[in-house]
Amino acid sequence: MPARKLYFESIRVGDELPALAKAPVDRVQLSRYAGASGDYNPVHVDEVYAKSVGMPSVYAPGMLVMGMLGQLISDWARGGQMRRYNVRFIKMVWPGDTVVCKGRVSDRHGTGGRYFVEIDLWAENQRGELVMKGGSQIQLFYSLEDENRQRSGQAPIVVEVPRESLSTAAPATASGATAPEEGEEGDERPTGASSKKTAPREKPAAKTASLPTAKKAKK
């Protein structure tokens, strides 16, 4: 059966990528990754050393989780070309953790016969805590007809597609976190009463670094 192809004309802003759940991370995987990548940092493979520097155990290299998010993109964007991929490490991944990779189309545009989609990416552990976030830009053929034309040496199909962007905040994690309401800490939206003086409020409890906030989700 031929591999599925993805075309620009079928993608809409807000489309979610099928979640990718990886098997729980174990020490054998960490050792194999060290051999494959050439990264022999002992904090990832030597339990005694990791504890000697204050860690509860060895932990997964960030690049391993980055590779998992990369697999999510490559599985989804069949036939597309990755033009950009970046991530930010949020929280450590330990042996026994299950990484679930997720993504959502946040932007699409096309001009001059070239078509692009932007993807918001994030990875969570089994507790719904954010461990990594990032983004990717994918270039796609507009349609099957466009692909056939270009592969036969003809000019591409040209459709001017104005930029369409997602304006909502990052999705809540499984732990139930959502974007702050208007006026709460972290909210950047202007309010009608912004010019009025208000009594000082008690500072809300600090949020854990593992949970996404509206401020983090904006580019």
C-alpha positions in Angstrom: 0.0 0.0 0.0 1.5 3.4 -1.0 2.4 5.8 1.8 -0.2 8.4 2.6 0.5 11.8 1.2 -0.4 15.1 2.8 -1.4 18.1 0.7 -1.8 21.8 1.6 -5.4 22.0 0.3 -6.7 19.6 3.0 -5.1 21.3 6.0 -6.9 23.8 8.2 -5.7 26.0 11.0 -6.6 24.2 14.3 -6.2 20.7 12.9 -4.6 18.5 15.5 -2.0 15.9 14.8 -2.6 12.3 16.0 -1.0 12.0 19.4 2.1 9.8 19.5 2.6 7.9 22.8 6.0 6.3 23.2 6.8 3.3 25.4 8.0 4.2 28.9 11.7 5.3 28.9 14.0 2.7 30.4 17.8 2.5 31.0 18.3 0.1 28.1 16.9 2.8 25.8 19.2 5.4 27.3 22.2 3.2 26.8 21.2 2.6 23.2 20.6 6.2 22.5 24.1 7.1 24.0 25.7 4.6 21.6 23.7 5.8 18.6 24.2 9.5 19.2 27.7 9.5 20.7 26.5 11.3 23.7 28.1 9.4 26.6 27.3 12.0 29.3 27.3 9.8 32.5 24.3 11.5 33.9 22.2 9.6 31.3 23.7 6.1 31.8 25.6 5.9 35.1 23.3 5.7 38.1 26.1 6.0 40.6 27.5 9.1 38.9 24.1 10.7 38.5 23.4 10.3 42.2 26.8 11.7 43.1 25.9 15.0 41.4 22.6 15.3 43.2 20.2 13.6 40.8 17.7 10.9 42.0 18.7 8.7 39.0 19.9 8.9 35.4 17.6 10.9 33.1 16.8 11.1 29.4 18.8 13.4 27.2 16.7 16.3 25.9 17.6 15.3 22.3 15.9 11.9 22.8 12.6 13.7 23.5 13.3 16.1 20.6 13.6 13.0 18.4 10.2 11.8 19.6 8.6 15.1 18.6 10.4 14.9 15.3 8.8 11.4 14.7 5.4 12.9 15.3 6.0 15.5 12.5 7.6 13.0 10.1 4.7 10.5 10.6 2.1 13.2 9.9 3.7 15.3 7.1 4.3 12.5 4.6 5.4 14.0 1.3 6.2 17.4 3.0 9.6 19.0 3.5 10.6 20.2 7.0 11.9 23.8 6.7 12.3 24.6 10.4 12.2 22.7 13.7 12.9 24.1 17.1 12.2 23.0 20.7 12.6 24.2 24.2 13.3 21.9 27.1 10.8 22.3 30.0 11.1 19.3 32.4 13.3 16.3 32.8 12.2 12.9 31.6 13.1 10.0 34.0 13.2 6.2 33.5 9.6 5.0 33.7 8.1 8.1 32.2 5.8 7.8 29.2 6.2 10.7 26.7 3.1 11.7 24.7 3.8 13.9 21.7 1.1 16.3 20.4 0.8 19.0 17.8 -1.6 21.4 16.2 -1.6 23.5 12.9 -1.2 27.1 14.0 -0.6 28.9 10.7 -1.0 28.3 6.9 -0.1 30.5 4.0 1.0 30.2 0.3 2.3 32.5 -2.4 4.1 32.1 -5.7 3.3 28.4 -5.8 4.9 27.6 -2.4 2.8 26.5 0.5 3.6 26.3 4.1 2.0 25.2 7.4 3.3 26.0 10.9 2.9 23.4 13.6 2.8 24.0 17.4 4.4 21.0 19.1 4.5 19.9 22.7 5.3 16.7 24.7 3.8 15.6 28.0 4.6 12.9 30.5 2.1 10.4 31.9 1.0 13.0 34.5 0.1 15.5 31.9 3.1 17.7 32.7 4.7 19.6 29.9 8.3 18.4 29.3 9.0 20.0 25.9 7.5 22.5 23.5 8.4 23.8 20.1 7.4 24.3 16.5 8.0 23.3 13.0 7.4 24.7 9.5 6.5 22.3 6.7 6.4 23.0 3.0 3.8 21.0 1.0 2.5 20.5 -2.5 -0.9 22.2 -2.9 -2.5 19.1 -4.2 -1.9 15.8 -6.0 -2.2 17.6 -9.3 0.4 20.2 -8.2 2.8 17.4 -7.2 2.4 15.6 -10.5 2.9 18.9 -12.5 6.1 19.7 -10.6 7.5 16.3 -10.8 7.0 16.3 -14.6 8.9 19.6 -14.9 5.9 21.9 -15.2 5.2 25.0 -13.3 3.4 24.7 -9.9 -0.2 25.5 -9.4 -0.3 29.0 -8.0 -3.0 29.9 -5.5 -2.6 32.9 -3.3 -3.4 31.9 0.2 -3.5 34.8 2.8 -1.9 33.9 6.1 -4.3 32.3 8.5 -3.1 32.0 12.1 -4.4 30.5 15.3 -5.0 33.2 17.9 -6.0 30.9 20.9 -3.7 30.0 23.7 -1.9 26.6 24.1 -4.2 23.7 24.9 -4.6 22.5 28.4 -2.6 19.5 29.6 -4.2 16.4 31.0 -3.8 17.9 34.5 -6.5 20.5 33.6 -4.4 23.6 33.3 -5.9 26.3 31.0 -5.0 29.8 29.9 -5.5 32.5 32.6 -8.8 34.3 32.6 -8.8 38.0 31.8 -7.0 40.0 34.5 -5.2 37.0 36.0 -1.4 36.8 36.2 0.1 36.0 32.9 -2.7 37.5 30.9 -1.6 40.1 28.3 -4.9 41.1 26.8 -6.0 44.7 27.5 -9.2 45.2 29.6 -11.7 48.0 29.5 -10.8 48.9 33.1 -7.1 48.9 32.6 -6.8 52.7 33.2 -8.6 52.5 36.6 -6.7 52.0 39.8 -7.5 48.9 41.7 -6.6 47.6 45.1 -3.6 45.4 45.1 -4.4 41.7 44.9 -2.8 38.9 46.8 -0.3 37.2 44.5 -1.5 33.8 43.3 0.4 30.7 44.1 3.3 30.0 41.8 2.6 27.7 38.9 4.7 24.7 38.3 7.2 25.0 35.5 5.7 21.9 33.9 2.4 23.6 33.0 2.0 25.7 29.8 0.7 29.2 30.2 -0.8 31.7 27.7 2.4 33.8 27.8 4.6 30.8 26.9 2.4 29.7 24.0 2.5 33.1 22.2 5.3 33.5 19.7 
